[in-house]
Amino acid sequence: QVQLVESGGGLVQAGGSLRLSCAASGRIFSGNPMGWYRQAPGKQRELVALVASGGSTNYADSVKDRFTISRDNAKNTVYLQMNTLEPEDTAIYYCYLNRYGMDYWGKGTLVTVSS
């Protein structure tokens, strides 16, 4: 069984920074895609950033050049460094992992950006 636990959310002013962490437990492999999605009030869940099986990274256009995803395979942890935050980034951020075709999700961590 895979478990994902997020941390690092909170309240920040526009222009500020936050760093999210997600620790995975269970039989995790470095080739398992892992990343972050978010869901804002009244909106659908959307991809924020992902580390693919080959190690390449994908970002939503709205966060490119502001957010950076990284992964520590030794710790089974993925990070999301978020800079120059905007009120539009306010959402619940969910950690995601895919293993053998199955999707796993964390419970989410709330990020609130005040203007």
N, C-alpha and C positions, 0 to 999 in steps of 0.2 A: 504494500500500500504506500502511496506517495502522499506526503503532507507538505503544504507550503505555508510558511508563516511570514507575513509582511511586518515591517516596522519602518518608522521614520516619517510618517505623515504628521500633519499639524497645520497650524495657521501661520501664514506668512504674508507680508505685504508685497504688493506688486513690485517686481524688480528684484525680489529676493531669491534665495536658493533653498532647496531641500534635497536630501539624499534618502532615497528609499532603499531598503534592503529586503531580500526574500531568501529565507533559508529553506532548503528542501531536505526532506528526510525520506528514507526508503531507498530502493535500488535505483539510483540515479546514475546516468552515464553522461559523459561530456558531450556526446552526440545528440542528446535529447534537446530539441528546441526549447528555449526558455525565455521568458520576457515579461512584458507589462501591457495590460489593457487598462482602460479607464471608462467609467460611466458617469456622465454628468446628469443632474436632475432632468428628467423628461427626455433624455436622449438614449440612443442605443449604445451598447458597449462597443468601444473601438480600440483598435491596435494603437499602442503608443510606440513601443520599441521591442525588438525581438532579436535574440541571438539564434541564428539558424544552426542546423546540424553540422554544417561545415565551418562554423565560426563566424560567418558573415553576419552583418547587422542590418536590420531594416528599421526605418523610422517613419512615423506619420509625417506628412509634409508640414503640419502645423507645429511640430516640435524640433524639426531639423535645425541644427546650429545652436539649439538651446539646451537640449537634453542629450545625455550620453549614457548608453547602457554598457555595462561591463559584467564579466562573470569570473568567479574564482572557482574553478572546478575542484580544487582541493577541499574547499569548504562547502561545495554544493550551494553556492550563494550567487544570486544575481543582484546587481545594484542599478539604480537609476539616479544619476546625478541630474538635477533639474535646476537650471539657471535662468535668470531673467523671466521669472514666473509672471504670468498674466492672469487676470481674473477668469479668463476663459479656460484656464487649466484646472479650475476648481472641479473636483470629481472624486469619486472613490476609485482608487487605483488597485487593480487586482494583479497578483502574480499568476503567471501561467506557465505550464510545462506540458509537453506532449511526450508520451512514452508509448511506444508500440501502437501508435494510432489513437490512443486515448488521451483526452484532454483532462488536465487537473488544474484546479483553481484554488487560490487562497481565499480567505474570508474578506480581504480588502482592507485598505487603510485610507482614511479620508485626508485629502489635501484641500485646504481652503485658502484661496488667494484673495486678499482684500485690496480694494482699489484706493 
